[in-house]
Amino acid sequence: MNYANVLKTDEKAIFELRSLYEKYGYIQYKMSKFEEYDLYVKNKDFLVSDSIITFNDTNGKLLALKPDVTLSIIKNTQDEKGCVQKVYYNENVYRVSKGTHTFKEIMQTGLECIGDIDTFNICEVVALAAKSLNAISDNFMLDISHMGVVSAVLNAINIPDDEKNEILKCIGEKNTHDIKKICDRYGADCEDICALVSTYGSFDSVIEKLKQMDCDFEGALSELEKINEFMKYEGFEKKINLDFSIVNDMNYYSGIVFRGFIEGIPTGILSGGQYDKLMVKMGRKCGAIGFAVYLDMLERLNENVKKYDVDTLLVYNEDSNEIDIANLITMFTDNGNSVLAVKAIPDGLKYRQLIRLKDRGFEILEKND
């Protein structure tokens, strides 16, 4: 039997991504459904959604159905000097679904690279993000940003820190109008920050524009150039863009951040980045980078919507012989068809053909293209 024909899009993705991550030496991480609520409440800004399902344990401790996997991985791994830990996961998380806007048990997959990470580790994770999207669909795009670039442009503006946080929010919304209003209040030059927000495109073209800005990007520009070369080597140069409107909380993220898109889905289905500041906040001395694939978003893909619920609907009656029914089912299933045997036709069921069992064989009552 070809199981690919009966698996849903998200189920296929789980198998494809698991195989991909194991091929690159990532080890599966397994965890409990529950974590202490304090772990999440202290890092709510890091979560995709701040809506958390909580309950009291038998000892009175407040627990939560896990809305996130990354925080648990950080909590349950140890610093190893000079080493990196590479793990992937297929775990159910419990959060408000972007598709239904209600609480839902969502299968999420992703990976984390934690430890003494270097440029190769960063490049590999970004490449695996692209390969993850490619495993789901050929029509994908990975948009990449760097918090070091955004931070450098923000630090060049002479305005209070709380206003910089407002500008960071405006950057994420591509809202140059409000950026100009904030800068005008303090007589600050907003030319570079507005140019950064409006800049989108291939690495080669955008990096050239960055080099013309009067900002100290330190190692961020060099890192982007190395990622660009690595992605060219992997054959993804036409599948990546630089987009500095992709910003994450600067209390947690410190380097590369990215978001992945699939044609047919209006929002990103993959999100990740380098979260060294979160590691520091949680008492860790090492760095980390990772991403998650939001498999619930794949429900929006229409390419695998089945035209029929069943290939053959077999109708029999009270007097039909059980062996005759079984023989007819076997005849059709051996030819690769799905068969549903019923005495009465269910309302709303979509079938390719309708047949009725007779004393000697069957008759076709209805056949659809």
N, C-alpha and C positions, 0 to 999 in steps of 0.2 A: 504493500500500500504506500502511496506517495503522501506522507503526512503533511508535506508543504501545502497540499491542496485544502486541508481542513484547518490549518492553523490560522489564527487571526494575525493581522499585521504586527501587533505588539508582541505576540507569542513568537513569531518568526524572528523578530528583532532580538529577543532575549537570547535565543540560541546562536544567532549570528554574532552578537556582541560578546557573548561568553567565549566563543571560540577565538575571536579576535584578540581579546585581552590575555587569554591564556597563552596564545602564540607568542606574545611579547613578555612572558614571564610574570604576569600579574597573578597573584594567588587569591582565591575567593575568600572573602571575609563574611562570616556569619555572625548574626547578633540576635538579641532578644527583641521581642515586639515592644518592650517597655524600657523606659529610662526615667531617672528621677527628673521631675519637672524643673528643678533648679538649673539643670544643664541647659535647658532651652530658654528659660526666662532671662538668664544672664546674657544670652546671645540672640535675642529676638530679631535684631536688625540683620543678622546673618541669614535668617531663614527666608525661604521663598514666601511663606505665609506666616503671620503671627497668630493664626487661629490654631489652638492646640487642644486636643481632647485629653482631659485629665480625669483621674479617679484616685480614690484612697485605697492603699494596700491594706492588708489585714492588720499590719502594725501601725496604721495611721499615716504612714509616709505618703506624700503626694507623688503619684507617678503619672507619666504621660505616654500615650500611644505615640511612638516615634514619628515626628513629622520630617525628620532629616536623618541622614546616615553619616555625613561627614563629621559632625560633632562627636558622635559615638566612637568613630574610628580614632579620632584624635585622643579621646579620653582613654581608650583601651590599647593604645600602642605606646611604645617607649622610645626615648631618644637613644640612638646608637651612633656614636661619633664616627664620621667618615662613611656611614652606610645610608642606604635608602631602603625604605619598605614600599613595595609596590603591591597594592591590593585592588581588587575589583569586587563589586557586589551586585547581587540581584535581590533586592529587599522590598517588601511592602512598606510603604510609608502612609501615614494617615493625615491628610490635609484637605483643604478646600481645592477641588479640581478646577483648573482653568477652563475646562470645557463645560462643566455643569454648574459651577459656583456653589456646590454643596460638598459636605464632607464625604470623602471617598477613600477606600483602600486602593492605593495606586502602586503598581509594580514599577520600581525605579531601578535603573541600572547605571553604573558609573564606575569611576576608578579614582584612586588617590595615590600620589607619589609623595611620600613623607620622609624627611631626613635631610642629609647633606646634599641638597639638590643643586645641580649645576646647569649650565646652558643646554647640554644635551638632554637632560631630563625634561626641561621646559619644552624644547623642540619636539621631543618624542610625544609628550602629552598632547601638544597642539596637533601634531600629525595624527594621533590616535583619535582625537575629536573629529577630525575631517574624515578619517576612515570609518568612524562610527556612523556618521551621517551618510556616507557613501554606501554602507551596508544596508541602509534603509531605503535610500533612493539615489539615483544618479543626479537628480535635479536638486542640488543643495548648495548652500553658501555658508561659509564660516567667516563672520565678521570679528575682527580682532582689534583690541585697544591696549593701551599701556598706561597704568595709573601713574607711572613716573613722568610721562609726557604731560598728562593732565595736571599733575601736581606742580610741575615746573612752570607751566603757563599761569596757573592760579597764584603761585608764590611771587610771580613777577608783578602782580597787581597789588597796589598799596591800598587795601581795604581790610576791615576787621574780619576775624576768622569766622564769626557767625554768618557774615554776608557771603563769605567764600563757600560756605555750605549751601547757601541758597543758590549761588551760581552753579555749584556742582549739580544741583537738582535741575537747573535750567539746561545744563549741558546734556543731561540725559533725555530731556524733552526737546532738544534742538531749538530752544527758545531764546534766540538772539535778542529779541525785543526787550525782554526783562533783564537780560544780561547788561544791555546798554543802559537801562534805567538805573540799575544798581551801581554800575561804574560811574555814571554821571553824577550821582549823589556825592561821590567822593573825589570827583575830578580825575578819575583813573582812566588810563588808556585801555580800551577793550578790544583793540584791533586784532591782537593775536588770539585772544580767547574766542572771538567770533569767527575768525578764520579757521580755528581748530574745529569748532562745532560744524562748520559748513564743509569741512574737508571729508571726502569719502572717495574711495577708489582703490586701485591697485597699490601694492606696497611700493613699487618703484616710483610711481608718480607722487604719492603722498609723502614718502620719505624725502624726496627732493624739495617739496614745499616746506617741510619741517626744518631742513637745513638752512633755509632762508630766513627763519624766524630768529629774533634776537633773544633766545632763551637758552639756559644751560640745562640740556636734557641729560647730562652726565652719561651713565651707561645705558639709558633706555633706548636711545637711537641705535646704538651698536647691537643691542639685544634684538631689536626689531629686524635689523639687517640680517642677522644670523638666522632668525626664524624664516625670513624670506628665502634665503638660500636653501635652507633645509626643506621647506615646502616645495620649492622648485625641484629639488632632488626627488621628492616623493611624488611629483607630478600633479601637485595641487595649486600651482600658481594662478590658474584661472578660477579657482574655487574659493579664494580668500581675498578679503578686502580689509583695509584699515578704516575703522569707524570709531572716532573718539567720543561719540555720544554714548558708547557702551561704557558706563561707569558703574562701579560698585562702591559700597561704603568704604571710605578711606580709613576707617578704624579697623578694618579687617583685611583689605586687599592692598597689595603693595607693588605689584608688577603687572604681568600679562593678565588680561581678562578677555573673555571671548563669548560669543553667542552663535549658535548654529540654527539654520533655517532650512526647511524642506518645502519645496513647491507644493501648494495645496493647503498649507497650514499657515494661518495669518500671524502666528506668534512663534517665538523661538522654542525649539524642542530640546535644545542642548545649551547648557550654561556652565561656565567654569572660570577658573583663574587661579592666580597665585595668592594664597592667603597667609603670608608669613606673619602679619600682625595679629591674626586670630590665634596663631600658635603661641605667640608671646603672651597674649591675653590669657591663654589657658595654661600658662606656666611652662611652656615648651621652649627649647633652645634651638630647634631646627626649623627648616622651612617646609613648605608644602605647596603642591599644585594638584588640581584635579578637576573633574567635571561630572555632571549628572545628565542623563538622558531622561526626559519626562515622557514615559511611554503612554500615559493617558492621552497625550496630544495626538497620538497616531490614530485615535478613534475618528479624527476629522478627515483622514484620508479616504477618498471615495473609490480609489482604484481597486480595492478588494471587496467592495460591496457585492454580495452574491445576488444574482438575479433570481435564483430559486432556492427555496428552503430544502428541497429534496428533488432528486432527479425523477424518481418514479413513485407515484402514490398508488398502492395496491389496495383495492377494496375487496373485502370478502364478507361472507354472511355467517349467521349462526351455524348453518349446516356444513360449512366448509371443513375439509379435512386438514388437520394441523400439519401433516407431512406435506400435503400439496402446497400449502402456504409457504412452508420452509423451502421446498424445492424451487418454487418460483422466485423467492427472495434470493436464493443462492445463484440462480441463473443470471439475474441482473447484477448482483454485487460482484460476481466473478468477471463481469465485463466492465468493472470500474464505476458502476452507478450506485448511488445511494437509494435506498428503498425504505419507505414507511408503510407498514401494513396496518390498515384500520378497517373498522366496520362502518364508520361514519366519517365524512370528510370534514376536518376541522375548519372553522371560519378563518379566513385570511391567510391560509397556508398557500405558498407559491410553489408550484410543481411544474416540471418539464412535461411529464405525461401522466395521464390517469388511466389505469387499467383495472379491469374487474376479473376476478377469478371465476373460471367456469369449470364445469365437470371435466372437460378435456382441454386444458390449457387456459388461455385468457383472451380477452378482447380489449382492444384499445378504445377507450371512450373519448379521450381528448389528448391532443398533442400540441405543444407550444414550441416555437422556435427558440 
